Amino acid sequence: MGTAAPASASDPASICGPGYYNVWTDNLPASTVYVEFNGSTDCAVNIKTQNIGTPSAVSVYIMGPNGASPNNGEDYGKYSYYAGPVYAYAPHSCITWGAGDGYINRDYSGLCG
């Protein structure tokens, strides 16, 4: 996860896959975290806004009401463009998610679909 061609590295819907649309966004000091939805599954991605193209710390996680499936709920490391995508199947349920960019980590909750 977390690697992509620069042309698609700034479009969260393209990173998540066909049929996803934005439902939530927040700016961190060096990245922007997005939550996308396709009607049943939420997708989170954290796209770098600084040090683009250079590996640096970036992370993202997401959990549905029963937790996310193993190895799909979080992604962290030193990436050139973004962390994620990570997915949680949560139709008509609330999710918890978070992200970090090397400067700050934030946790969020209360997004219900």
Beta strands, then each sheet from edge to edge (+ up, - down):
strand 1: 21-27
strand 2: 31-37
strand 3: 41-48
strand 4: 56-63
strand 5: 74-79
strand 6: 82-89
strand 7: 94-100
strand 8: 105-112
sheet 1: 1+ 2- 3+ 6-
sheet 2: 5+ 4- 7+ 8-
end
